[in-house]
Amino acid sequence: MRAILPEMAAASLVLIGLGAVPARAADVFTVCLNENVPLYSVHHGKESTGFDLAVAAAVAKRLERALEVQWYESKLDMDASSVLGANALLSDGRCRLVGGYPLARDALGKPGIDTARLPDFDGAPPGDRRRRVALGTLVPSRAYHRAPLTIVLSGATAAKPIRSLADLQGMKLGVEASTLGDAILMLYRDGALVDQITHLTPGRGELMPRLEKGDFDATMVDLRQFDAYRTEHPDTKVSASGFYYRIGFNLGFVGLSTEAALIEQVDKAIEDLLAKDEIAPLAKANGLTYVPPTQPEILEHFNLTDLHGD
């Protein structure tokens, strides 16, 4: 279940020390964050930034605890699973919660396998790359953000209103292969857009620059991906259409079922932050377009037949 983390890079939800660390002090709030998801969470050397980091710090402040972050890396390969990796980190005691986690039913609960390898994490000894960890049951917190898919337009088509996928008829479309956006565009109305689509290899960073050049008229990407590109290229001519696809993911924290008391405290902190409108400014400060979570908070099962419409 590698790719339903903030990238939402899968075509469907199927595509999403040497021992346990010592018990941590009660006044420390330990959170695992992915080290390379620009605008959500980034850690290079001594520099750490990102919206999920800011939310974790705000929750820690509400709980009157010091924040401690365990940074980890999620590999982009078909053998890696971000869901199993998060579970392994929690089950190994590397952190008590994982932040920026997609609240999807298939990414929660007891996994279908008993053990998994740990992802690479900051400070990991070489032996941990092969060690397997017995997995627990994942329980979510309240959502604090929504990660929608949006249509992004080239400079030449920036003025075109996009109210549904039907408005993409006749446009040159570029999309990274094997992503959720790819599946949506390919399946729309039984392939109505197929002949307009050019597929690019994911992970190479080609999509947005080629959209900028005018090779394509539009693409479908995670809104965070557009925000990250805009932050790096403030003079860009590409623009978000304002259209959000109906299927998206709320993001929150996740922990083991044994952390029910802590998750309840975190839920109250998130509710307070949302009620006082203190989360949206954290997104803005990190260059992120804030979209509040929607109901239902947890995305229930869906399959490819759910992707045929707008």
SEDRENLO-64228 format. One record per residue (C-alpha): x, y, z; chain. Coordinates in pm, 1 decimal. Last residue first. Example, Ala and Ser with C-alpha at 12.3 -4.5 7.8 and 13.67 -1.06 7.14 Angstrom:
BEGIN
       east      north         up   chain
     1367.0     -106.0      714.0       A
     1230.0     -450.0      780.0       A
END
This chain:
BEGIN
       east      north         up   chain
    -1625.3     1315.7    -1219.3       A
    -1706.8      957.9    -1319.4       A
    -1525.3      629.3    -1391.4       A
    -1315.9      610.8    -1075.0       A
    -1553.0      410.6     -853.6       A
    -1526.8      112.2    -1090.0       A
    -1157.6       95.0    -1000.9       A
    -1231.0       -2.0     -643.9       A
    -1329.6      175.2     -326.8       A
    -1311.0       83.1       38.2       A
    -1400.1      347.9      293.5       A
    -1218.2      678.3      322.7       A
    -1197.6      770.1      690.3       A
    -1302.1     1122.4      789.4       A
    -1645.7     1083.6      635.5       A
    -1671.5     1373.9      617.6       A
    -1425.4     1638.1      507.0       A
    -1087.9     1754.5      632.4       A
     -996.1     2120.2      575.1       A
     -803.6     2213.0      259.4       A
     -496.7     2428.3      320.4       A
     -291.5     2532.4       19.8       A
       64.2     2474.8      139.4       A
      345.9     2727.8      135.0       A
      471.3     2632.0      482.5       A
      336.8     2942.3      656.8       A
        7.1     2887.5      475.5       A
      -25.7     2536.6      616.6       A
       42.6     2655.1      971.3       A
     -210.4     2936.4      920.2       A
     -475.9     2674.6      830.0       A
     -413.6     2478.6     1151.2       A
     -497.1     2748.5     1406.0       A
     -860.1     2802.4     1311.9       A
     -970.4     2800.4     1678.4       A
    -1208.4     2508.7     1624.9       A
     -947.4     2325.0     1418.3       A
     -678.0     2358.0     1685.4       A
     -923.1     2253.8     1957.8       A
    -1038.6     1948.4     1762.1       A
     -675.3     1858.6     1694.4       A
     -590.3     1876.8     2066.4       A
     -895.4     1669.6     2159.4       A
     -801.5     1404.4     1903.8       A
     -443.6     1402.4     2035.1       A
     -569.9     1323.1     2385.0       A
     -781.1     1036.9     2249.0       A
     -480.0      915.0     2052.0       A
     -274.3      909.1     2373.3       A
     -533.9      696.4     2553.2       A
     -570.5      457.5     2258.1       A
     -195.1      394.1     2234.8       A
     -228.5       13.4     2260.1       A
     -429.4       24.7     1936.3       A
     -110.5      130.4     1762.9       A
      -75.8      480.3     1627.9       A
     -191.2      693.1     1336.3       A
     -191.1     1068.4     1290.3       A
     -406.5     1259.9     1045.1       A
     -461.2     1307.9      674.4       A
     -791.2     1306.5      486.4       A
     -767.9     1141.5      148.4       A
     -935.1     1221.5     -181.2       A
    -1209.7     1104.7     -413.5       A
    -1432.8     1383.7     -551.1       A
    -1157.7     1538.1     -762.1       A
    -1078.3     1894.6     -668.1       A
    -1118.5     2173.3     -925.0       A
     -951.1     2501.7     -826.2       A
     -765.5     2505.6    -1158.2       A
     -418.9     2516.1    -1005.3       A
     -175.7     2727.1    -1203.9       A
      122.6     2693.9    -1434.0       A
      295.1     3023.3    -1522.4       A
      571.4     2978.6    -1267.1       A
      746.3     3285.8    -1126.4       A
      759.2     3145.3     -770.6       A
      935.9     2829.2     -890.7       A
     1041.0     2629.9     -581.6       A
      725.2     2725.3     -390.8       A
      512.9     2670.0     -701.6       A
      655.3     2319.6     -741.4       A
      578.4     2234.7     -378.7       A
      225.9     2374.7     -410.6       A
      166.5     2165.7     -723.0       A
      279.8     1848.2     -547.2       A
       68.5     1935.0     -244.2       A
     -239.8     1955.0     -466.7       A
     -183.9     1590.0     -563.4       A
     -168.1     1576.3     -939.0       A
     -384.3     1576.1    -1251.6       A
     -228.0     1731.9    -1560.2       A
     -305.6     2004.2    -1812.1       A
     -218.8     2160.3    -2145.1       A
       89.7     1950.5    -2209.4       A
      425.8     2014.6    -2377.0       A
      373.6     2379.0    -2281.5       A
      712.7     2435.4    -2124.8       A
      557.7     2467.2    -1776.8       A
      372.9     2137.2    -1826.9       A
      710.9     1987.0    -1915.4       A
      862.1     2130.2    -1596.8       A
      564.8     1997.6    -1391.7       A
      585.1     1640.6    -1519.1       A
      957.2     1571.0    -1539.2       A
     1042.6     1525.6    -1169.5       A
     1187.7     1179.0    -1222.8       A
      980.0     1000.8     -958.1       A
      709.5      870.1    -1188.8       A
      790.9      784.0    -1551.8       A
      571.4      992.2    -1781.3       A
      250.9      895.6    -1959.4       A
      101.0     1106.5    -2238.9       A
     -279.3     1125.7    -2241.7       A
     -509.2     1263.0    -2513.6       A
     -596.0      925.3    -2667.2       A
     -712.5      793.0    -2331.0       A
     -954.6     1076.7    -2251.8       A
    -1286.5      899.0    -2319.9       A
    -1151.7      576.1    -2171.1       A
    -1465.4      424.2    -2023.0       A
    -1606.5      755.6    -1903.9       A
    -1290.7      840.5    -1709.1       A
    -1081.8      525.6    -1673.7       A
     -752.8      667.4    -1806.4       A
     -791.1      999.5    -1625.1       A
     -871.3      840.4    -1289.5       A
     -603.6      570.8    -1317.3       A
     -335.8      827.9    -1407.8       A
     -435.2     1053.5    -1119.1       A
     -406.1      754.8     -883.8       A
      -53.9      703.7    -1007.5       A
       73.2      420.3    -1224.8       A
      221.5      651.8    -1488.7       A
      283.9     1018.4    -1415.6       A
       40.5     1233.8    -1612.2       A
       40.9     1457.7    -1917.6       A
     -277.7     1570.9    -2091.7       A
     -315.1     1748.8    -2423.8       A
     -664.6     1902.8    -2422.7       A
     -955.7     1806.7    -2649.3       A
    -1185.6     1703.3    -2363.6       A
    -1047.2     1824.4    -2031.2       A
    -1373.3     2006.3    -1945.9       A
    -1540.8     1664.9    -1904.7       A
    -1317.4     1612.1    -1602.1       A
    -1536.3     1856.9    -1414.7       A
    -1555.7     2227.6    -1334.8       A
    -1237.3     2333.3    -1509.3       A
    -1251.4     2692.4    -1635.6       A
     -989.2     2772.8    -1900.1       A
     -788.9     3082.9    -1809.2       A
     -470.2     2892.5    -1728.9       A
     -467.0     2719.4    -2067.4       A
     -154.1     2879.6    -2215.4       A
       20.1     2899.5    -1877.7       A
      -25.6     2526.7    -1826.9       A
     -308.1     2399.1    -1608.4       A
     -314.2     2191.0    -1290.1       A
     -616.9     1967.7    -1223.9       A
     -648.2     1875.0     -859.0       A
     -620.2     1570.1     -635.6       A
     -706.9     1641.1     -276.1       A
     -503.4     1597.8       44.0       A
     -734.4     1689.3      331.3       A
     -604.4     1816.8      665.9       A
     -638.0     1766.7     1042.4       A
     -805.6     1426.2     1059.7       A
     -891.9     1283.7     1399.8       A
     -657.1     1009.3     1513.8       A
     -626.5      671.3     1350.1       A
     -578.1      317.8     1492.1       A
     -329.5       67.3     1348.9       A
     -311.7     -289.5     1483.7       A
       33.3     -434.2     1553.1       A
      317.3     -578.2     1346.7       A
      599.2     -811.5     1452.7       A
      920.8     -653.9     1321.0       A
     1161.6     -788.8     1059.6       A
     1534.9     -714.5     1062.4       A
     1710.0     -681.2      727.7       A
     1780.7     -308.8      718.1       A
     1801.1     -295.3     1098.3       A
     2145.7     -455.3     1097.5       A
     2305.9     -144.6      947.5       A
     2222.1       68.3     1254.5       A
     1933.5      316.0     1215.3       A
     2011.0      669.7     1332.5       A
     1752.6      838.3     1110.4       A
     1524.9      576.9      964.5       A
     1535.9      339.3      668.9       A
     1205.9      152.8      655.5       A
     1162.6     -132.0      902.5       A
     1091.6     -475.7      762.1       A
      754.4     -637.7      804.8       A
      586.7     -902.9     1019.7       A
      247.2    -1069.7     1067.2       A
       90.4    -1019.6      726.2       A
     -262.1     -909.3      634.5       A
     -234.3     -592.3      837.9       A
     -448.1     -533.0     1149.6       A
     -644.0     -208.2     1143.3       A
     -581.4       84.2      911.9       A
     -449.7      145.9      559.8       A
     -744.3      -33.4      394.5       A
     -986.4      194.8      576.4       A
     -820.6      510.8      448.6       A
     -706.1      791.8      676.8       A
     -383.6      877.4      500.4       A
      -99.6      945.3      751.4       A
       68.9     1284.1      779.6       A
      207.4     1195.2     1121.3       A
      310.9      859.3     1265.8       A
      243.5      810.3     1636.2       A
      422.2      653.7     1935.8       A
      767.3      654.9     1783.4       A
     1055.5      414.8     1727.1       A
      881.9      158.6     1948.9       A
      931.3     -133.1     1710.6       A
      555.4     -163.5     1656.2       A
      533.4      203.6     1563.6       A
      816.7      187.9     1310.8       A
      686.1     -142.0     1174.2       A
      333.9       -2.2     1132.5       A
      467.7      296.9      939.7       A
      669.6       67.0      714.3       A
      369.9     -161.3      659.7       A
      165.1      136.9      542.6       A
      448.7      285.6      336.8       A
      488.8      -44.3      155.3       A
      811.6     -116.3      -30.3       A
      845.6     -396.0     -286.4       A
      710.6     -179.5     -568.9       A
      977.6       82.0     -521.0       A
      979.1      444.5     -413.7       A
     1138.0      407.6      -69.8       A
      991.8      582.7      234.0       A
     1257.4      746.4      449.2       A
     1236.7      800.3      823.3       A
     1267.3     1085.6     1070.7       A
     1196.4     1016.8     1436.9       A
     1068.5     1342.2     1580.1       A
     1063.2     1441.3     1948.7       A
      812.8     1702.9     2059.3       A
      822.4     1813.0     2424.1       A
      493.1     1772.6     2603.7       A
      227.7     2014.6     2725.9       A
      -40.8     1822.4     2534.9       A
     -145.5     2139.7     2354.4       A
      221.8     2213.5     2284.2       A
      268.9     1862.6     2145.7       A
      -31.9     1917.6     1918.8       A
      119.0     2241.2     1785.0       A
      456.6     2072.5     1729.8       A
      292.6     1784.1     1542.3       A
      101.3     2036.7     1329.7       A
      425.7     2220.8     1246.7       A
      599.8     1894.8     1153.0       A
      305.2     1799.1      933.6       A
      327.8     2139.7      763.6       A
      696.8     2118.6      685.0       A
     1048.8     2197.3      794.4       A
     1359.6     2034.7      941.1       A
     1714.1     2157.8      883.1       A
     1993.8     1989.7     1079.8       A
     2092.3     1757.7      797.0       A
     1801.6     1746.0      554.2       A
     1455.8     1681.7      697.8       A
     1137.6     1761.1      507.8       A
      774.3     1711.3      608.3       A
      449.7     1821.0      443.8       A
      580.4     2104.7      223.7       A
      820.5     1867.0       48.4       A
      769.9     1497.4      131.8       A
     1126.4     1384.9      200.2       A
     1192.3     1305.5      565.8       A
      874.7     1107.1      635.2       A
      766.7     1178.0      990.8       A
      761.0      959.8     1303.7       A
      621.9     1124.5     1616.7       A
      732.6     1111.9     1980.5       A
      553.7     1334.3     2231.8       A
      781.4     1351.4     2538.6       A
      640.6     1423.4     2887.0       A
      575.7     1055.2     2962.4       A
      943.7      971.0     2927.9       A
     1024.3      714.1     2666.0       A
     1030.6      337.5     2704.5       A
     1356.3      194.0     2575.4       A
     1392.5      132.9     2202.1       A
     1282.2     -200.2     2064.2       A
     1571.1     -413.6     1944.3       A
     1875.9     -375.2     1721.7       A
     1885.1       -4.8     1764.6       A
      -78.9      206.5      -76.6       A
      -96.0        7.1     -467.6       A
     -380.9     -187.4     -315.5       A
     -557.3      143.8     -253.2       A
     -579.1      204.7     -625.1       A
     -377.6      352.1     -910.9       A
     -113.1      451.9     -662.7       A
       69.6      782.5     -627.4       A
     -142.5      951.5     -360.3       A
      172.5     1153.9     -285.8       A
       58.2     1220.4       72.5       A
       69.6      849.3      157.0       A
     -150.2      642.1      -67.9       A
      152.8      509.9     -246.4       A
      295.8      211.5      -78.5       A
        0.0        0.0        0.0       A
END
